[in-house]
Amino acid sequence: MLVLSRKIEQEVCLPELGVNIKVLNVKGNTVRLGIEAPQDIHILRGELNEIRKEFQTEFEIPTEDLSGFKKQVA
């Protein structure tokens, strides 16, 4: 994990992805971030990503089970 210190209005850039993350405000123990990214980049808060992972695993279908379905559709 890379750990960086930034002040208000300073940015962290991920140029290969076209993502810029800017510190907008710090109030107490809360930091407000502004994130600029291409539309095809998904951005989720950490706690929502964990829920997404649980949901995805719970309903995951093995790809070998889809082979017959693909033949029927084609």
N, C-alpha and C positions, 0 to 999 in steps of 0.2 A: 504494500500500500504506500502510495506517495502521500506525504503530509506536507501541506503548504500553508503558509500564513498570508492572509490578504487583508488589506484595509478596505474601508468603504470606497466604492467606485473602482476598485481594482478587479482585474479579470484573471481567469484561468482559461486558456484556449486549448482545444483539441483540434488542430488544423486538419488532420487527416479525415476527421468526421464532420468538419464544418460546424463545430460546437463551441460557443463562448459562454462561460459562466461568470456572472458579475455579482459581486457583493453589493447589495442595494442598501441594506440597513442592518444594524445590530442593536438589539434592545434587550437588555438583560441576558438571558441565555438563549435567545431566539435570533437566528440569522435569516434575513430575507435574501434570496438569491434570484437573479434574473437569468434565464437560460434561453439563448438563441440557438436554434438547431433546425436542420432541414426537416420537412414534414415527415419523411420516412423514418426518422429517428424517434423511437418511443422513449418517453421520459415518465418515470413513475417515482413516487416517494417510496422509500425503502420498505415501509410497512405494507404498502399496497403491492409491491413486487413479491413479498413473501406470500401474501394471500393468493396472488396470481399463480405462483409456483405450486402451492398446495392444490388449488383448483385444477390446474393443468395436469398434475400427476394423478389426481383422483379420477379424472375422466379420460386418461390417455388410452388410446387404442393401439395395440401393436400393429405395425405396418403390414405384417404378414396376414393379418385378418382382413386387410383391405384389398388383397390381390383379386379375389373373386368379384368384389364390387367394381373394381376398375374394368374388368372384362365385360361385366353386364352393362355398364354405362357406355362403353366404347362401341 
